[in-house]
């Protein structure tokens, strides 16, 4: 009888020890990460105005509409800033018309991460992202409405810098009005900001404010565009809200200038035009001019994989 009681007591002690060990060694419940700029992840930033998103996580499809690429050249997948990214080895990706991007834009913001090199003087500029008028209406590479490109062969370029350029085009009174901005020309660090972004991930945002008629771009949350070229006008009157010509079927192109070599037969290939070499990730299109706070939130969230 005494032996039985001792065995039972020992069992109780062992059970208590085991239970205590399990409690002390158990994994604590997940603790939500603190918001950045009031957002938990990048998809929450200006969510109502996000019209297209290419995450490039192993597929080329645009995420919101699920639209697949119609053509791609030398495109593979590598590790990205968030999940996977697409790598273009002097390649491009062309999409058919995406309905959400086929109406008057008014104002816009594009956001994308790029990882590329400065190829040095004598190298050819490359396209990064373009919203085009479509294969049947794009008569020239800068007919718009939007083109983000790199001009890394410019004489003022240093080996570790990226020269960014944004072209826009809008239809007003039956005429096609064109403008651009670049982080070059004039006094460095006064008229524009240098982007030391070669061989590392850089967050690039382009923005058209259709109310003030200002075109700007940002690198890693910092305004870097040229102060002298922000306001775009015709005869002193701002371009205003961006509009498309009638019967336009826009198409998105990554990695090249819209020309006859990548699906735009009406646009002749120019000698200066090259194809993108590097990685692209988390490309987004908004039909509004994002605020600086929203741009910074996108940068900070995606930088940490959120």
N, C-alpha and C positions, 0 to 999 in steps of 0.2 A: 504493500500500500504506500509506504514511504517512498519506495523507488518510483512508483507511478507518479506521485506528486512532484518528485524532483524532475522527472522527464517533462511533465507538463509545464513546470515553471521555466525550465530551460528553453522549451519551445516558444514560450511567451517572450522571453528575453531576446532570442534570436530573431523573432518576428519584428520586435520593436527596433532592433538594430538595423535589420534589413530595410524596414520602412523608412527609418531616419536617413539611411544612406541614399535611398532612392529620391527622397525629397531634396537633399542637399546637392545631389548630382544631376537633378533634372534640368532641362533647358528652359530658361525663362520664356514666357510668351513673347511673340514678336512685338516690338515697340515701333509704332509708326514714325517714319522720318519726319522731321520738322519741315513745314512748307518753305519754299523759296519764293520770295516775292508774292506770297499768298497762294501759290500753286503747289500741288503735290507731284505733278508730272508735266512734261512739256505739252501733252495733248490738251491740257486744260487752258493753256494760254490762248486768249481770243478764240475759244473753241467754236463760237457761232460763225466766225469769219474764216475759219480754216477750210479751204475748198479743195485742196489736194495735198497729199503727203506721200512721199516716197521714202520708206524706211530702209529698203534694200536689204532686208533680212533674209537673204537666200533666194529672193524672187525680185523680178523687175517691176511687177505690177504696182500701179498706184494704189495705195491702201484703201482710200475711202470709196472710190468707184470700182475698184478691183480691175481697172483697165490694164490690159497687158500691152507690152511694147509690140509695135508692128515690125520694127527692125532693130537689130543691135549688132555692133561690130567690136570684136575684141573686148568683151565685157565679162569679167569674172567676179567672184565674191571673196572678200578678205575680212579680217577683223576690222570693225569700225569704231567710231566714237561711242556708239550705242548698239550692241549686237554686231551685225555684219554691215559691210559697206560694199559698194560696187567699185571695182577697179577697172579703169579704162586704160588700155595700153595703146595710145593713139587710136582711140575708138569713140563710138557714140551710141546713143540710144534714142530712138524716135518713137513717139506714141501717136495713135490716132486721136481724133477729137474727143476730149473729155467734156461732157455737157456742162459741168460747173464752171469751166474756164472759157466758155464760148458765148459770153454775153459782155456787155459794156462793163468795164472794170471800175471806173471812177478813180479810186485810189487802190494801191496794192503794196504788199510787202512779200518779198521772197526771202527765205532763210535756208541756208545750206552749210554743211561742213565740207571742207576740201583739204586734201593732203597731197601736195604736189611739190615740184621743184621749180626753181628759177633756172631755166636752161641757158641763161647768159645772153650777151649781145649777139645778135644775128639769128636767134631762134624765132620761130613764128608764134604770134599770138594765138590763143586757143579759146574757143567758146566753152562755157561752163553750163549755163542754163539759159534756155530761150523759150519764151512763149511766142509762137510765130503766127502769121496769118494763114498758114496752111499751105500745102504743096501746090494748090491751084491758084493761089493769090500772092504768094511771097515773090515779088519781082527782084528784090535785092536783099542782101544779108541784114541790113539795118532798117528794113521796113517795119520792124517791130511785131507786136507792141513792146516786147521786153527782151533784152539780151544782157546777160552778165558774162564778161569775158576777162581774160588775163592777158596783159601786154608785157610779158616778161623779157622781151627782146629790146625794150626801149633803152636808149643810150644812158638815161639817168638812173637806170635800175642797178642796184647793188646785188651781189650774188645771193644774199640771204633775204631779199625782199620780194614781195608780190605787188605788182602794179595791177590794180583792179579797175575795171571800167564797166559802166552801165549805160546802155543805149535804150531810149524809149521812143515810141512813135504813137501818135494819136490822130484821129480823123476829126477835123473841125472845119465846118463850112465847106465840106467837099474836098478839102485839101489834107494831105498827109503831112503833119508837123513832126519834126524829129529833133531830139536833144540828147545830150550825154553828160556824164561826169566821170572824172578820173582822179585817182590819188597820185597825181603827177602835175607838172608844170608849175612855174612860179617858185615861191620860197618854201623849201621843205620844212615841215613842222610848223609853219605859219599859215600858208595857204592850204596845205593838206597834211595828212599824217602818213608817215612811213609804216608799212605793215611788214614786220620781220616775221614772216610766216612760212619760209621754205622748209620742206621736210618735216613738217609737224601739222597737226590738225588745227585748222583755223575756222572759226565761225564767221560766215559772211552773210550780211543782211543788206538787201537793196530795198529802197522805199520810195514810192511816188506819192506825194501829198497832192491830191487833185484839187484841194481847196486853195492852198497857197501856191501851187505850181512849183513845188520844190522836189528835186531829186537828190537823194542821199544814199550813202552806204556806210556800213559799220563793219568793223573787224573785231571780234571778241568783245563786243559791247561798246566799242569806242567809235565815235564818229570820225571817219578818215577821209571823206570825200572833199573835193576842192571847193572852198568857200566861194570862189569866183563863178562857178558853174551851177550853183544850186537852183537858182530861179531860171525857169525855161519859159520863153515868151516868143511871141511873134508880133513885132511892132510895138513892144512894150506891154502887150496884153498876155497874161499868163495862159499857158495851154489849157489849164483847168482840168476837169474830169476826163480821164482817159476813155475814149470810145473807139469802137471797131468799125471798119467799113462794112457796108451791107453785104450779106451773103458770105460772111467769113466763117470758115471752119478751122478754128485754131488748132495747132498741134504743138506739143512740148518736145523739145530736143535737148538732150544732155550731151556735152562733150564737143560740140562743133558749132561753126557758123552755119546758118541755114543756106545751103547752096546745092548745086547739082550733084555733088559727090555724096550727099547724105539724104536725098529724097525731095529736093526742091528744084525741079528742072528749070524753072523760070529765073532762078538766081545763079548767075555765072560764078564759077569758082575764082576767087581773087588770089593773087600770088602770096599775099601775106598770111593767109588763113591756114591754121594747123588744127590738129585734133588733140583733145585733152589727154595728158598722161598723168595719172594719179588716181586718187580715191575720192569718192563722193558719198556722203551719208546724210540722212535725215533732212531731205529737201522738202520744204513746205511752201505753200502759196496761200496768201490771205488776200481777201478783197477789201482791205482797209490799210491805212497807214498806221502801223503799230507804234505805240508810244515807246520812249526810251526804257521805261520800267518794264514793259512787256518784252522788249528785245533782250534786256539784261536777264530777265527771268528765263527766257528760252536758252540763252547761253549757259547760265549757271546750272539749270536743270539737266540739259543734255550733256554737259561736260562731265557730270557724275552719273550718267547712264539712266536718268529719270525722264 
